[in-house]
Amino acid sequence: MSLHRSHRARSQSSPLSTQPKYAAQGATHRRTEEAILAATKDLITTAGISKISMIDISARSQVARATIYNHFRDKSSVIEALLQAEIGRLIQQMQNVGTPSDALEFLSLSVSSDPALEGLRSHDPALLAQLLIHSEHPLYLDLTRAIF
């Protein structure tokens, strides 16, 4: 019985069992994903989606390929995560602009000035057209709800 109590007392006072250790790991995980997504967006700006590879993303983000694959299954999942992050960012910003008309104007200005979308228009116009007509996609619906 005393062995059980001493183990419990030790585990409660041990710095190895505290929450901040896992918070630091979570922060590192987020920073790594942010680096991967920022590099992907930068590559889309200069080359489009069809011409980039996971090797390119690894080199630009300075994240090892094995680490990228720990975070994302393939290039498509990186692109999907980038779309989710960018649309989430736009939705959050649109919530502060006021009327649906203001939100639509904000969205229009944001989309027309986005360098990655310009890269898509230049390098992958057919892919961009496919993305724009995919109105049943949950992200499209989230964006529509944010406007209205």
N, C-alpha and C positions, 0 to 999 in steps of 0.2 A: 504494500500500500504506500509506504513512504517513497519507494522507488517511482511509483506513478506520480506522486505529488511533486517530487523533485524534477522529474522530466517536464511536467506541465509548467512549473515555475520557471525552469530554464528556458522553455520554448516561448513563454510569454515575455521574458526579459531579453531574449536573444535578438540582436539587430538583424539576424538573418530571416526572421519571421515577420518583419514589419512590411507594411504596404508600400512605402516609398521605393523600395527596390523594384517592384513591379511597375510603379509609375514611371521610373526612369526608363525601363525597358519599353514601355508604351510610347514615351516621348521619342526614343530612338527609332522605334518602328514608324511613327508618324513622319519624322524628319527624313527617313529613308524613302518612304513612299512619296513625300513631297518632292524630293530630289528627282526621283524617277519620273514623276508626272511633269515637273518643270522641264526636264530634259526632253521628254517626249513632245511637249508643246513647242519647244524651241526647234526641234527637228522637223515637226510638221510645218512650221513657219518657213523653213528653208528648203525642204525636200518633199513635203506632202506625206501622206500616210503610206502609200503603196511602195515607196522607195526606202523606207526605214526598216531596220531590223532590231531584234533584241540586242544584238552586238552593238549597233549604233547607240541604242538607248543606254546600254551599260557604259560605253565609252564617254558619252556626253554627261551622264549623271555621276560618273566616277563611282558607280556601285557595281560590285562584282556580278557577273551573270547569274551565278548560283543564288546570290541574295535576291536578285530580281525575280528569279523563279520561285523563291520562297514566298514572295509577296503576290506574284501574278502568274497565272497559268501559261499565258502566251501573249503575243502582241495585241490580240483582240481584247483581252481582259485589261490590258494597260490602257487601251483607247477607251474602253467602257468606263474605267475608273476616272480617266481624265474628263470625259463627258459629264459624268456625275458630279465631279468636283466643280467644273466650270458652270454647269447649270445651277448647282446649289449656290454658288457664289452669286450668280446673276439673280436668282430668286431672292436671296437674302438682301441684296442691294435694291431690288425692285420694291420690296415691302416698305421701304422708307421714302418712296417718291410720291405717293398720294393716289391720284385717280387712276383708273385703268388706262386712260389716254396717256397720262404721264408715264406709266409703267411701260406701255408699248413704245413710246418715244425713246425712253431710256434703253429698252431692249434693242431697238433699231440702231441707235448710236453705238451701243456696246458691241453689237455683232459686226457692224460695218467698220469699226476701228480695230477689231481684234486681229493681230498679226497671224495667228494660227489659221483663222478662217480665210484670210487673204492667201495664205500658203495653200490651203485646200482649193480655193478658187483658181489659183494659178497651176497647181500640180495635179490635182485630182478632181476636176469639175464633175465627172460622172458620179464619183463617190459622194461628193457634197450634195448633188441632186437626190441621190438615194436617201441620204440622211434627212433631208428636208421633207421628203414625202412619207416618212415613216411615222405617221401621226398616231399609230396605236402604241408606240413605245411609251413606257411609263414616264420617262424623262420629258417627253413632249407634253404629256398630260399634266405633269407637275408644273411645267413652264406656263401652260395655258391657264391653270388654276391660279397661278401667281399674278397673272395679268388681270384676271377678272375676279 
